[in-house]
Amino acid sequence: SRLALDDSSLNLNASLGPPRDDDSIFISVASYRDPSCRNTLRHAFLRASNPEKLNVGIIQQNCQRNCTTSQGWGKTRLTVNSDPDE
Protein backbone atom coordinates (compact mmCIF):
# COMPACT_ATOMS: atom_id res chain seq x y z
CA SER A 1 0.00 0.00 0.00
CA ARG A 2 1.25 3.47 -0.83
CA LEU A 3 0.04 4.68 2.58
CA ALA A 4 2.62 2.53 4.38
CA LEU A 5 5.45 3.73 2.14
CA ASP A 6 4.55 7.36 2.81
CA ASP A 7 4.24 6.92 6.59
CA SER A 8 7.55 8.26 8.01
CA SER A 9 6.81 6.78 11.48
CA LEU A 10 7.37 3.27 10.02
CA ASN A 11 11.01 4.12 9.15
CA LEU A 12 10.82 2.14 5.90
CA ASN A 13 13.33 4.49 4.25
CA ALA A 14 15.87 4.39 7.09
CA SER A 15 19.48 3.53 6.26
CA LEU A 16 20.49 0.14 7.63
CA GLY A 17 24.21 0.74 7.23
CA PRO A 18 26.71 -1.45 5.39
CA PRO A 19 26.45 -5.25 5.44
CA ARG A 20 28.66 -7.17 7.85
CA ASP A 21 31.97 -8.43 6.53
CA ASP A 22 32.89 -11.07 9.12
CA ASP A 23 31.81 -14.43 7.62
CA SER A 24 28.82 -14.53 9.94
CA ILE A 25 25.56 -16.18 8.91
CA PHE A 26 22.18 -14.71 9.75
CA ILE A 27 19.20 -17.03 10.07
CA SER A 28 15.81 -15.33 10.01
CA VAL A 29 12.88 -17.40 11.29
CA ALA A 30 9.21 -16.52 11.33
CA SER A 31 7.37 -19.12 13.39
CA TYR A 32 3.60 -19.15 13.63
CA ARG A 33 2.42 -21.53 16.36
CA ASP A 34 5.11 -24.05 15.43
CA PRO A 35 5.95 -26.45 18.28
CA SER A 36 9.11 -27.66 16.51
CA CYS A 37 10.71 -24.22 16.17
CA ARG A 38 12.98 -24.81 19.17
CA ASN A 39 14.30 -28.04 17.65
CA THR A 40 14.87 -26.36 14.28
CA LEU A 41 17.16 -23.78 15.91
CA ARG A 42 18.89 -26.40 18.01
CA HIS A 43 19.67 -28.47 14.90
CA ALA A 44 20.99 -25.40 13.08
CA PHE A 45 23.60 -24.87 15.83
CA LEU A 46 24.40 -28.58 16.15
CA ARG A 47 24.97 -29.01 12.41
CA ALA A 48 26.91 -25.79 11.82
CA SER A 49 30.63 -26.15 11.18
CA ASN A 50 31.15 -22.84 13.01
CA PRO A 51 28.15 -22.29 15.31
CA GLU A 52 29.81 -19.20 16.79
CA LYS A 53 29.25 -17.48 13.43
CA LEU A 54 25.47 -17.99 13.52
CA ASN A 55 23.22 -15.07 14.37
CA VAL A 56 19.51 -15.75 14.71
CA GLY A 57 16.57 -13.40 14.47
CA ILE A 58 13.28 -15.03 15.39
CA ILE A 59 9.70 -13.93 15.57
CA GLN A 60 7.67 -16.66 17.26
CA GLN A 61 3.96 -16.13 17.62
CA ASN A 62 2.17 -18.32 20.12
CA CYS A 63 -0.98 -17.60 22.06
CA GLN A 64 -2.57 -19.28 25.07
CA ARG A 65 -5.47 -16.90 25.92
CA ASN A 66 -6.92 -13.51 24.90
CA CYS A 67 -5.45 -14.00 21.43
CA THR A 68 -5.47 -11.32 18.76
CA THR A 69 -3.85 -11.03 15.39
CA SER A 70 -3.22 -8.12 13.05
CA GLN A 71 -4.25 -7.66 9.46
CA GLY A 72 -3.09 -4.92 7.12
CA TRP A 73 -0.16 -2.53 7.34
CA GLY A 74 0.42 0.97 8.69
CA LYS A 75 -2.75 3.01 9.00
CA THR A 76 -4.79 0.17 7.48
CA ARG A 77 -3.86 -2.27 10.28
CA LEU A 78 -6.72 -3.95 12.13
CA THR A 79 -6.55 -6.11 15.25
CA VAL A 80 -8.96 -9.06 15.37
CA ASN A 81 -9.64 -11.85 17.88
CA SER A 82 -8.25 -15.31 17.14
CA ASP A 83 -8.46 -18.75 18.77
CA PRO A 84 -5.77 -19.81 21.29
CA ASP A 85 -3.25 -22.54 20.51
CA GLU A 86 -4.24 -26.06 21.45
ROVEXGU-49598 format. One record per residue: residue number from 1; x, y, z of N, C-alpha, C, O in turn. Coordinates in steps of 0.001 Angstrom, whole numbers. Atoms other than C-alpha are relative to their C-alpha. Layout:
<sites>
SITE resi  n.east n.north    n.up ca.east ca.north   ca.up  c.east c.north    c.up  o.east o.north    o.up
SITE  NUM       X       Y       Z       X        Y       Z       X       Y       Z       X       Y       Z
...
</sites>
This chain:
<sites>
SITE resi  n.east n.north    n.up ca.east ca.north   ca.up  c.east c.north    c.up  o.east o.north    o.up
SITE    1     838   -1180       0       0        0       0     883    1243       0    1894    1293     700
SITE    2    -743   -1259      73    1254     3468    -830     -31     712    1339     922    1413    1681
SITE    3     103    -660   -1300      39     4678    2582    1155    -403     921    1734     447    1598
SITE    4   -1092     468    -851    2617     2534    4380    1332     589    -438    2137     985     405
SITE    5   -1261    -538     506    5453     3726    2136     156    1480     311    1277    1964     473
SITE    6     -40   -1433    -276    4548     7357    2806     -26     333    1490     114    1499    1858
SITE    7     104    -227   -1441    4242     6922    6594    1406      23     617    2006   -1032     820
SITE    8   -1378    -128    -499    7549     8256    8008     192    -665    1365    1320   -1014    1713
SITE    9    -141     628   -1324    6812     6778   11479     376   -1482     -97     820   -2064     893
SITE   10    -354    1409     187    7373     3267   10025    1485    -190    -310    1981   -1316    -287
SITE   11   -1446      47     272   11015     4120    9154     375    -957   -1130    1431   -1587   -1080
SITE   12    -284     912    1113   10822     2136    5896    1108     507    -911    1655    -265   -1699
SITE   13   -1061    -570     829   13331     4493    4247    1285     229     795    2201     890     305
SITE   14   -1176    -200    -840   15871     4390    7089    1201    -766    -554    1050   -1856   -1105
SITE   15   -1222     667     421   19480     3533    6263     336   -1103    1000     295    -884    2210
SITE   16    -348    1121    -869   20492      136    7629    1508    -143     173    1965   -1007     922
SITE   17   -1450      77     -98   24211      736    7229     555   -1078    -918    -201   -1780   -1590
SITE   18    -632     979     893   26712    -1448    5391    -203   -1429     508    -396   -1639    1706
SITE   19     108    1397    -438   26445    -5251    5437    1241    -409     789    2315     169     622
SITE   20   -1129     513    -776   28655    -7165    7853    1002    -674    -921     632   -1209   -1966
SITE   21   -1061     620     785   31969    -8435    6530     856    -851     934    2062    -639    1059
SITE   22    -715     801    -999   32886   -11067    9124    -283   -1502    -116     -62   -2247     839
SITE   23     313    1417     235   31806   -14432    7617   -1118    -540     883   -1288   -1754    1001
SITE   24    1108     459    -823   28819   -14534    9944   -1170    -414    -888   -1245     -30   -2056
SITE   25    1193     457     703   25558   -16184    8913   -1207     416     828   -1269     162    2031
SITE   26    1217    -420    -676   22176   -14706    9755   -1136    -917    -418   -1388   -1112   -1608
SITE   27    1165     849     245   19197   -17028   10075   -1223     756     499   -1317    1108    1675
SITE   28    1239    -697    -339   15809   -15333   10008   -1135   -1013      11   -1362   -1708    -979
SITE   29    1077     977    -143   12880   -17405   11287   -1280     712     404   -1309    1481    1365
SITE   30    1336    -444    -385    9215   -16520   11328    -779   -1264     341   -1001   -2113    -522
SITE   31     654    1212    -472    7370   -19118   13392   -1399     338     484   -1575    1133    1407
SITE   32    1385    -235    -379    3603   -19152   13629    -555   -1267     643    -919   -2221     -45
SITE   33     569    1114    -763    2420   -21528   16359     624   -1333    -394     -78   -2324    -595
SITE   34    -751    1181     431    5113   -24053   15429     701    -627    1195    1680     -67    1690
SITE   35    -607     622   -1178    5950   -26447   18279    1413    -535    -236    2131    -808     726
SITE   36   -1337     527     267    9114   -27665   16512    1033    1092    -257    2168     784    -620
SITE   37    -932   -1095     261   10715   -24221   16171    1274    -124     852    2381      73     351
SITE   38   -1158     152    -895   12984   -24813   19170     981   -1034    -544    2190    -802    -559
SITE   39    -863    1049     533   14304   -28040   17645     667     417   -1306    1809      38   -1566
SITE   40    -589    -495    1247   14868   -26364   14284    1241     838     297    2281     655    -336
SITE   41   -1161    -828    -366   17162   -23778   15908    1109    -832     623    2287    -622     330
SITE   42    -984     864    -635   18890   -26405   18011     798    -758   -1062    2025    -828    -986
SITE   43    -673     744    1067   19670   -28472   14899     894     904    -845    1952     472   -1305
SITE   44    -842    -929     766   20995   -25400   13081    1352     177     690    2390     162      29
SITE   45   -1254    -182    -742   23596   -24874   15830     793   -1304      83    2021   -1286       3
SITE   46    -695    1282     -82   24398   -28584   16155     672    -382   -1319    1745    -985   -1314
SITE   47    -518     390    1308   24969   -29012   12405     984    1003    -592    1671     686   -1564
SITE   48    -880   -1034     547   26914   -25791   11823    1469    -351     232    1850    -792    1316
SITE   49   -1445     207    -148   30635   -26150   11181     596    1015     958    1531     705    1696
SITE   50    -464   -1069    -881   31152   -22844   13011   -1218     656     665   -1633    1740     256
SITE   51    1213    -542    -619   28154   -22286   15306     186    1390     602    -786    2127     770
SITE   52    -250   -1335    -564   29807   -19204   16791    -226    1106   -1035    -323    2280    -679
SITE   53     247    -985    1056   29252   -17484   13433   -1490     190    -305   -1860    1055   -1099
SITE   54    1438    -111     242   25475   -17993   13521    -603    1130     826    -299    1289    2008
SITE   55     805   -1028    -666   23220   -15066   14375   -1439    -285    -388   -1740    -480   -1566
SITE   56    1384     371     250   19512   -15747   14714    -930    1141     376    -809    1740    1445
SITE   57    1092    -925    -279   16565   -13396   14473   -1281    -793    -112   -1547   -1391   -1155
SITE   58    1206     821      17   13279   -15028   15394   -1211     781     473   -1160    1520    1457
SITE   59    1303    -495    -421    9695   -13932   15573    -850   -1248     187   -1168   -1934    -785
SITE   60     812    1182    -273    7669   -16658   17258   -1316     455     591   -1356    1095    1641
SITE   61    1325    -411    -451    3957   -16130   17615    -746   -1207     542   -1094   -2127    -198
SITE   62     804    1005    -675    2171   -18322   20123   -1031     731     840    -827    1885    1218
SITE   63    1027    -649    -809    -980   -17604   22060    -723   -1049     830   -1105   -2102     319
SITE   64     687     917    -902   -2574   -19278   25073   -1392     499     396   -2289    -314     622
SITE   65    1309    -562    -364   -5473   -16900   25922     -46    1463    -438     995    2088    -639
SITE   66     205   -1389     437   -6921   -13510   24900     794     299   -1273    1505    1301   -1352
SITE   67    -807     -84    1218   -5448   -13996   21429    -568    1025    -980   -1779    1125   -1173
SITE   68     353    -905    1091   -5473   -11322   18758    1044    -149   -1092    2147    -639    -851
SITE   69    -929     -23    1110   -3849   -11031   15385    -224    1292    -768   -1267    1930    -633
SITE   70     113   -1241     768   -3216    -8121   13052    -136    -306   -1470     419   -1280   -1977
SITE   71     152      81    1449   -4247    -7663    9461     256    1379    -558    -125    2376      55
SITE   72    -262   -1287     627   -3088    -4922    7120    1359     544     408    2143    -128    1079
SITE   73   -1301    -607    -239    -163    -2528    7344    -185    1494     233   -1054    2120    -373
SITE   74      38   -1440    -241     423      968    8687   -1361     451     495   -1920    -135    1421
SITE   75    1285    -568    -427   -2745     3014    8997   -1178    -898    -339   -2287    -660     141
SITE   76    1086     913     352   -4793      170    7484     -53   -1217     934    -902   -2092     760
SITE   77     -90    1161    -885   -3861    -2267   10284   -1234    -126     885   -1708     851    1465
SITE   78    1118     335    -869   -6721    -3953   12127     430   -1103     950    1212   -1975     571
SITE   79    -234    1079    -955   -6553    -6110   15255   -1296    -771     165   -2348    -185     421
SITE   80    1186     853     -94   -8959    -9060   15368     262   -1123     982    1412   -1510    1191
SITE   81    -118    1133    -920   -9636   -11847   17878     329   -1268    -771     -86   -1434   -1917
SITE   82    -300    1300     605   -8252   -15314   17144     -29   -1065    1092      51    -754    2280
SITE   83      64    1115    -948   -8459   -18746   18768    1369    -273     614    2389     -96     -53
SITE   84   -1279     359    -629   -5774   -19811   21289     579   -1284    -603    -122   -2052   -1262
SITE   85    -654    1235     422   -3252   -22538   20507    -543   -1151     823    -956    -971    1969
SITE   86     444    1214    -703   -4236   -26062   21452    1112    -517     863     948   -1531    1540
</sites>
